[in-house]
Amino acid sequence: MKIVPEITAGRRALGICIMTIVPLLQLATEYLGTGDRGRALSKLAVLVVGLPILVVGSSAGLRWAAGRRLGPPVLLVAGMLSAGTLYAVLLYAAHLAAPSIAALHPLAGAWAGSTTALRVGFTMGVTYFGLWALAFVFPFALEDARFRALEARELRIAAELARLRSHLEPHFLLNTLNAIAGLVTEDPRAARRLLASLGDLLRHSVRDEDEMQTLGEQIDWLRHYAQILEERHAGHLAFRWEVGAGTRGALLPRLLLQPLVENAVKHGALGRKDGGRIEVRAELVDKRTLVCTIADNGPGMPEGVARPGAFGLLSVRRRLALQYAKRASLRLESSPSGTRSIVEIPIEEARS
């Protein structure tokens, strides 16, 4: 993030208008109240000379100080002292020149000595420097604070997503290795095939560290995972895939569906002695919402609710909340004939 924001032509013009109009209105008000033409004209002359110097010098000073990482208090104090000194010198010069300028001749009587001119000039400089800060710096300070808050929020979300993934991926790896271990003595050839499939899974997992991936990439990954599970539970588990047209390019968080598939197998399909089935479906609704359904033919949840402390479901819900706020959801539908996990995600970007 830049320390000194880039000032566009439009914002520069607006700032200069503010710096010009406000002092002119102040001088006009003072003149109408006092009727002192010489005092008003002397301040006007100082304004005409000092305003360009103030704007250019303050902007250059801000860039110089920011490059040396000086804090805001140093910038404010140095700026006020510099602007006050500049206007004090200019008004004092006008005070000395006034007797020889016919139009400013009344100034000689208006300023009761050079001390007053210096004091009033210093006050003008400090006031106009504050006006410059409000016109040129304050809007960017607010914008910078807003961007920093958004950046901090994004960093917190990224950290929590990384934490969730750091729990999820070792959990999946451990379960997969346990599945392979069960085949080492029963069917070494199948165990070797599963190790090769696991290698493909791991290579795919570390290929891209982005939080988002296409549904097509996630489905391909899940097919490798399903192959491992089908080999491990040969004859007792089967997968069916229904991926609707136009859904493969939709983006969703990485490995979002894996815990749902794992739950459907472990707590659903394998509970059927006559063989379990898992259906993975994806479809578009109104071309704006991706609906992914993981269904099993297991006995269902005893009380219709997930067991306490179910990390897989908690991680999916938390990742959806972090990534989409309240625009995405996960709901469970359970009956004695099976359980369905339904994820609804808004489509924000898709690849053809």
N, C-alpha and C positions, 0 to 999 in steps of 0.2 A: 504494500500500500504506500502511495506517495505521501511524503511529509508535507510538501507544498502542492496543493491541487492545481491542475491546469485551468487557467481562467479563460473561458471562451470569449469571443468578441461581444456576444450579447450581454454576458454578465459584466464584462469590463465597461461597456457602455452604460449599463444600468447603475453600476457603482459610481461612475463619474457623474452621472445625472444627479444621484443622491448627494454626492460630495459638493456639487455646484448649487443645486436648488435650495437645499436646507440652509447653508450659510447666507445665501442671498435673501431668503425669507427672514432670517434672523436679523440681518442688517436693515432690511426694509422696516421690520417691526421696531427696531431701535430708533431708526430715523423718525418714524411717525410718532414715537413716544417722546423723543427729546427735541426734534427739530434741528439737531446739530449737524449741518451739512458737511462741515469740515471733518468731524469725527467719522461720519459715515463714509465719506470719500476716502479718507486715509485707510480705513479698514478694508474698503473695496480694493484699493490699490495693493494692499498687503495680500488680500485674498487672491487677486489675479496673479501676482508673482509667486506666492507661496504654495498655492494649490497644486500646480504641476510638480513642483519640487517635492511636496509632501507625498503625492501619490506615487511618483516614480521612485523616490528615495525610500519610502516605507516598503514598497514591494521588493526592491532590490535588497534592502536590509533583512527582510523576512527570509528571502531565499538564502542569503549569506548565513544567517544565524541558524536556519534549519539544516544547512549543510554541515554545520559544526555541532549539531544536536544540542543547541542551547534550549533551556526550558522556557515555557510561556512567561513566567515572572520576569526573567531576564529580558525577553523580547518586549514586554509591556513597559518596563521601567526605562529601558534604553530608548524605545520609540517615543514615549512621552517626553523624556528629557530632550531628545533631539528635536522633536517637533516644537516643543515649547521654546527652546533656544532659538530655533529658526524664526519663528513668528515674533519673538521678542526683539531680535535684531532688526527684522524688517520694519516693525512698527516704530522702533526707535529711530531708524533711518528716515522714515516718513515724518517723524516728529522733528528731526533736525532740518529736513528739507522743507517743511511746511511754510516757514516764513517767506521763502523765496518763490513760492508757488501761489499764484493769486487764488486759484480755486480752492486751495487747502488752507488759506490764510487764517480762517477761524480756528484752525486746529491749535494755533499758538495759545489761544485762550482756553481751549477745551482741555488740553493736557496740562495739568499743573505740575510740570517738571518731568524730567526724563524717567524718574523712578516709576511713575504711574504708567508711562508708555511701556516700559519693560515688563511691569507686572501684568498689564492688560494683554500685551502681546504673548507672554508666556501662557496665560490662561487660554487665549485663542488657539494657540498651537496644541495644547493638551486636548482641548475640546474637539478640534478638527481631526486630531489623530484618533480619538475615540470614535468619531464618525467614520473615519476610514476603516477602522477595525470592524465596526458593525457592518459596513457596506461590502468589504472585500474578504474579511477573515471569518466573521461569525457564521455566515451561511455554510462555509466549507467545514467549520468546526462541528456544526450540527450534523452535516452529511457524513463527515468522517466518523463521528461517534456512532451514528446509525450503522454504518458499514462495519465498524469494529464489533458492535453488538451482534450483527448478523454473522460475522466471521466467527466470533466466539461460540455462538449457538451451533454453527455448522461443525466446528471443531469438537464440541461436546457430543453432538450426534455421531460424528465419525468415530470418536473414541468408544462410545457405547456400542455402535455397530461392530467395531473391531473386537470388542470384548465378547459380544455374543458369538461372533464367528470363531473366536479363539476357544470358546467352550464347545461349540457345535462340531467343528471339524475333528478334534481329537476323539470326541464321543463317537462320531461316525466311524472313524478309523479303528477304534478299539472294537466296536461291534463287528466290523467287517473282518478283522483279524481273528476274532473268536469264531466267526462262521467258517473261515478257511481252516483254522486249527482243527475244527471238528471233522474235516475231510482228509487230513494228512494221513491218518491211519486207515480210514474207511475206503478212500478212493484217491490215492496219490495223484493220478492223472487229472482228476477233476480239481484237486487242490492246486496243481500247477496252472491249470486254465484260469482258476480264480485269481491266482497271484498275478497273472498277466493282465487280467481285467482290472485288478486293483491298481497295477502300475499305470494303466490308461487313465483311470480315474484321478490318480494323484497328479499325473502330468497335466491333465485338463484343469485340475483345481489350481495349480500354481502358474498356469499360463497367463492368466490375466487377474490382476489384483483389484480391478474396479468393483465397486459394490454392486453395480447393475450388470445384467447379462440378458440376452434374448431368451425368450421361452424355448426356442428351438435348441439353443445350446444347453439349456437346463434339462430339456427332455432327453437329448442325446446322452447327457451325463447320467440321468436317472435310468436309462435303458441299460447302461453298463452295470449300474448298481443293482437293478432288478435281475440281471443275468447271474450275478453273484448269489443273490437270495434264492433264485430258482434252482441253481446248482446245489446250494446248501440244503434246501428242502425239496429235493427232487420228488415229484409225484404228489406233493402236498401244497404246492403254491404255483399260481399262474397269474401272469399280468396281461392286461388288455389296455391298449392305447387308442385314444380317440382325440386327435389334435386337429381342431377345425381349421379350415382354410383362412389364411390371413392372420393366424395367431402366432406363428413362429417368430415373427419379427418384433413382437411386443416385448418391452423391457420390464424386468422385475428383479428384485434383490437376489443375489447369488445364493444358491442352495436353499431357497425359501421353502420349496416343496419337499425336500428330503426328509425333514423330521415328520411331516405328515405321512409320507409313504412308509417310513419306519414304524410309526405308531399303528398304521393300518395293518402292517404285517404282524408286528409283535403282539398287539393287543386286540387284533381283529381276526384276520384271515387264518392265522395259525390255530385259532381256537376251534376251527371246524375240523373234526376228525375225518370227514369225507373229502377234504381238500378245500383250500382257501383260494379266493379270487380277489384280485386287486384291479380296479379300473381307474385309469388316469385320464381325465377328460379336460379339454380346454376349448373355450368358445368365446366369441365376441358378442357382446350385447349392445345393440344400438351403436356399434362401431366406436364406442367410447369407454367400454368397460371390459376387461379381461376377467373371465370367470374360470377358475381352475377347481376341479372337483376330484378328490381322492376318495374312492368308495371301496369298502370291503364287505364281505359277506359274513363277518364274524357275529358273535352273539350280542353285540352292542354294548353300550355302557350300562352297568347295573342300574344306576339312578339317573341316567340321562345326562350326567355331567362328568367332566374330566376329573381324573384323580388328582388330589392336591399335590403340588410340587412337580407337575408334569413339565419338565424343562423344554421339551420340543414345542409344545403348544404355547408356552409362555414366551419362548424366543421368537416364534413366528408373529405372535400378537405385538410384541414390543418392537420388532423390526418394522412391521407395517405402520405402527404408530409413529416411529421416528421418521420413516421415509415419506409417509403420505398424510400425516396428521390424522384427521377423521374421514379422509376420503377413501380409505380402504378398510376391509373388514375380513375377519375370519369367523365363521360360525360352524357349529357342529350339529348334525342331525342324526339321531340314534334311534334304532328300533331293534327288536329281536332278530330281524333279518340282516342287520348290518349297520355300519356307521358311515356317514359322509362328512368329510371336511371340505368346506367350500370357501375359497378365497376369491374376493372381488377386488380388483385393482384398476384404478383409472389409467387409461393409456395416455401417456404424455409424449412419448416419442416411439416411433417404430421404424424398423429397417425393412426394406423390401427384400 
